[in-house]
Amino acid sequence: MEDTPARRARHAVTVPYFEFREVLAVRPEDAGRWRSLADLRGRRVATLGATMAYDLLLAAKDSFGLVPVSYDDDVHPYTDLVAGRVDAVLLDHIIAKRRSSPSFVIQPQAVATGYYIGVLAKADSLLRDSVNVVLIAAMRDGTLEQIYRRWNVWDEGQGDLFRRVQGAQGQMVGAQHAAPLQIQAYLPSLARAAAITLLLSFVSMGIAVVVGLVLATARVYGGTVTRALATVYVEVVRGTPLLLQLFVIYYGLAGVVRLPAFLAAVLALGLNYAAYEAEIYRGALEAVAAAQLEAARTLGFSETQILRLVRGPQALRYALAPMTNDFVALLKDSSLVSVITVVELTKQTAIYATNVGSWIVAGLLCAVVYLAMSLPLARLARRFERRWSVT
């Protein structure tokens, strides 16, 4: 694993056994102008979340105004670079080398240098010391160099690292001495991620309500073909996973239309929940007593007037509670959009938890924020229900 202050504070770690370099990958046409992070002002730069590279991008965001884009794997950053969704990728040189392609260029100048270490439980310091003895012996007799050469990852930087480790007799080489990430440093990022979650949820729910109303109206008032099409949409969307729909909209449609991650997330959530909203509205419309509808028709009301004055207001009362439940569910399901690089509340929590090596505090904070966002909505819905209840 990467050597970080948080890991050294919480675990027993071995001596560094591999030196890696953070390198930039860019498209060939950009190789001459984007050689460093400073050159990428205002550009989208991809990397793995909760890594040294991600921390470098966060620092560069403040210094140079670039936009960090976090991924959960080391494949999609490069595919999105080739597709034009991001402008550069910052990752370990060993990863970049394995992903190398004629479609992008790896800049020779390293952005930073880091080290891989072994990580053990804090109580296993004696076992860590034994591992250190084995690692240093493998460096001294050439065993580790042979392994690296066999896998084509050997370079002169590893030889320099081995000499420093042996010279220090197992003491940490190239350690980072910064203090571990504290809760106070995490709170601003948590607040920004919570705001993104709220914005994403409200916009998606707006789409779900509008599309759901159209689908419900089609199923109640439409002709045979219209009802059939609406039914097919509802059943297909409800019968397939939201995660699959996210991948199809973001990655599957990339050859036709290249959607920004946030827009793809909004569309996927909105169109998915529209199917559930449609069933709520259809059930609410059909719950209005048939006698009232017949009475309205007898009085000469048109179907539009019946919907607006008789059926609609009553259906709204029936639908309000399940609509609120759906919104709270959507708020929580928004955590899935992290798979297409949107850094919302849960993704930011995962990054922090990985950096500090513990989910306890980070998870509790995340849960408190979700509760703070969802409980007022439930209380507001109950208040509307009481106000609009039929006496």
N, C-alpha and C positions, 0 to 999 in steps of 0.2 A: 504494500500500500504506500501512498505518498506520505512523506515525512511532513507532519504539520504540528504546530504547537499544541493543538487540542489533543491529538493522539498521544503526544509525549506526556501531557498532563494527566491523562486518564488511564493510560495503559503502560505496560512494560514493552519497550520497543528495542529491536535489534540494531546493530550497526547498519549503516547504509550499505547496500550490496549492488546497487545499480544507479548510475547517474543518467537522468533524462533531461532533455532540453525542450522547452515549450517553443514550438515553431508555428509560423503562420502558413496556411495554405490559401492560395487565391487562384482565380481563373487566369489562364495564360495572358489574356489581353490586359489584365490589371497588374501583372507581375512587376512592371517597371515603375508604377506609381504608389503601390501599397506594400512597403517594405517593413513597416513597423506599426505599432498600435497608434502612434501619433498621426500617421498618414490616414487612418481610418475614421476620422472625425465624422460623426453623424451616420456611420455605416453599421450594418448588422453583422456581428461577429459571433460565430457559434462555438460551443464547447460542451463538455460534459458538466452537469451540475455538481456542486459540492466537491470541486477539485481545486487544485492550485491555479489552474488556468482560469477557472470561473472567478476566483478571487482577484486575479490579475485584471480580468475584464471589468469587474465591479470597480476596482480602483481607477482603471482607465476611463470608465464611464464618467466619473467626476472630473478627471483631468482633461480628457480629450473629447468627451461628449459622444463616444461610440455607444452602440446599443448591444448589450450582451444578450445572447439567445441560448437558453439552457436546454440540453437534450439528456435523455436517459440512456442513450447508447452511443457508440462511436461509429455507427454506420450512417445514420441519417444526416449528421452534420455535413458530411462530404457529398452525399447525394443531393442535399438541398443547396450546397454550394454550386454544384454543376447545374442544378435546375434554376439558379438565380434567386432563390429565396433568401439567401444570406450572401454577404460580400466576402467573407473570409472565415476560416476555421482556425482556432488556436487550440492545439492539443500536443501531447507528448510526441517527440520525434519518432519513437518506436511505433506508435499508433499510426502516425501520418505515413510512415514508410510502408506499413502493411496495407494501407488504403490507397497507395499512390496510383495515379491514373494519368493518362495524357490529357484528361479534361481539367486538371488543375496543377499548379506549380507550388512546390514547397520552398519557401524562402530560406536561404542558407543561414541567415543571421538569427540566432536564438533570441527570443524575448526574455527568457529567464531559465534558470537551471534548478532542478530539484532532485530528490533522491527517493528510491524505493527502499522500504524497510519491512521487516517482519513485525507483526503486532501480536502480543500475548496479553492475557489478563494481568492486572496490576499485581496480583498475588503470586504470579508465576515468574518472579524476577530470577530465581535460580535456574529455571528452565531457559529463560531468555539468555542468561550468561552461558549456558551450555551451547545454545544455538550460535551465539557470538563466536565461541571457540571453533565450532565447525566451519562457520563462514570465513573466519580469518585464516584458518588452515587451508580452506579451498582457494582463497585468494593467493596464499603464499606458494602453494605447490602447483598452481596453474590449472587446477580442476575447474574452477569457475570460469576462467578464460576459455577453456576448451568448450564448455557448455555454451557460452555466449557465441563463440565462433561457429559452433555447429548450427545454431539457430540464426546466424547472420545478424547478430545485434552487438558485436564487439566493435569498439572504437577506442581511440587513445584516451578519451575521457574516463573510461572504465579503469584503465591502467593507472591513471593519476589518482583516482578514487581509492583503488586498492592500496597504493603506496601510502596515502594519507591515513587510511584506516589502520593499516599495520603499524605505521609510525605512532599513532595515538593509542595503540594497544587496546582497541575496542571502544575507546571513548567516541562519543558522537562526533561525526564530521559534517560540517556544513549545516549545523542545526539552525532552525529559525528560533529566535528568542523572544518573539512577540508574545504578548499575553493571550491566553485562549479567548475566543469570542465570548463576550458576556451578553447577558439578556438585554441590557440597555442598548447595546449595539444592534441587536436584532429587531427591536421594537419598530423603528422606522420602516424597515423592509416588510415587517408583518402588517403594518398599517397600509402600506401601498398595495400589498397583495390582497388584503381584505377589500380595499376599494375596487380593485380589478374584479374580484369575485362578485361584489355587489353589482357593479356595472354590467358584467357579463350576464348575471342572473336576471336583472331587470329587463335588459334588452331582449334576451332570449325568451323571457316570459311574455313580453309584448308580442313577439312574433308568434309564439304558441297560441296566445289568445286570439289573434286575428285569423290565423290559418285554421285554428280549431273551430271558430265560429263559421267560417266558410265551409269546412267539411261537415259540420253538424247540420247546417242549413241544407247542404246538398243531400245529405242522407234522409232528412225529414221531408223536404219540399221538392227535391229534384226528381227528374224522370228516371227511367230504368237504367240508362247508360250512366248518368251522373251519379246515381246512388251506387252503382257497381264500382265505378272508378274510385269514389270516396271510400268505399268499403275496402277495396284492395289496398289503398294507401294506408289506412288505419291498421289493417291486419299485418301488412308487411313491416311497417315501422315498429309496431308493438311486438312483433314476433322475432325481431333481430336485435342484437345487442347494440347499445349506444356506442360502445367503444368501436365496434366495427363500422358504424356509420361515420364516426369521427375520422377513421382512417380512410374511408372511401372518399369523403368530401375533401379532405386535406391532401392526401397522397394519390388516391385513385383518379381524381379529376385534374391532377396537375398537368397532364398532357393536353387538356382542353382549356382549362382556366386555372390560373395560379392564384389561389386565394391566400391573403394574409392569414396567419394563424388565428388571430382574434376573430376575424370575420368568419372563418371556417368553424370555429368553436361556437359562435353565436348561431350560425345557421344549423349546425348539427343539433345543438340543444333545443333550439326553437322548433325545428321541424319534427324532432323526436317527441317533444312534449305536446306538440299540436295534435298528435294522434290521441293522446290520453285526454287532452282537453276536449276534443271533438266528442268522445264518448260521454264525458261529463255533461256537456251541453245538450247532446242528443237525449240522454236520459232525463235531464231536467225539463226539456221541452215536452217530452212525451209523458212526464209526470203530471202535467196540468190536466185537470179533469176535462174529459171530452164534453161533458154537459155545458161547461162554460164556453167552449169553442163553438158548439152548436148554437148556443144562445146568442153569441156575438154575430154569427153568420145570419141568424134569423133577424137580428136588428139591422142588417145591411152593412156590417163592417166588411171591408176588404181583408184579404189574408195579411197584407202588410200592416193594416191597422190592428188586426187581431194580435199579430206578433209584437207590435210596438206597445200596445195599450193593455193587453190581457195576458198573452202567453209569455212574453219576454220578461216583464217585471217579476212574475211568479217563478219563472225558471231561474232567474238570477238568484233568488233567495235559496232555491234548492242547490244551486251550483257553487255558492260562495264558499262553503266549508271545504268541499273537495278541491276547489281551485287553490285555496290557501295551502292545503296539504301538498298539492302538486308543486307549488312554488317553493315550499320548504325542501321538498325532495330534489327539485332542480338546483337549489342553492347548494345542496350537498353533492349532487351529481356533477356539478361544475368542476369538482376536483379531478375528473377524468380528463379534462382538456390539457392537463400537463403533458400528456403523451404527444401532443402536437406543439410543444414548446411554449405554451402560455404559462407564465409563472403566476399562478393564482395562490390562494391562501395555503392549500395543502402542499403544493410544490415548494413554496418558500419555507414552510415548516420542515419538509424533508431535507432541504439543503442545509438549514440550520442544524437539525438533529444530526446529520451526517458529519458536519464540521465539528460539533462538540462531542460527538460519540455517544449521545444519549437522547432517547425519545421522551423521557419523563417530563421534563420542564417544557420542552418545545411542544409536545403533544397536548399537555394540559392548557398551555396558552392558546393553541389552535382551537381546542374544544371550547374554551371560554369565548373566543371570538365568534365561532359559529353559533353558540347559544345566544350570544348578545345580538346577533343578526336575526335569528329565526324566532326567538320567543316573542319579541314585540309584534311580529307579523301575525303570530297565532292569536295574541291578545286582541289585536286590531280586528281580526276576522270575527272573533267571538263577540266583540262589541257591535259590529255591523249586524251579525245574526240577531242579537237581542233587539237592536233598533228596528230591523226589518221583519221581525218575526210576526207571524199571523196570529192575532189575538182572537 
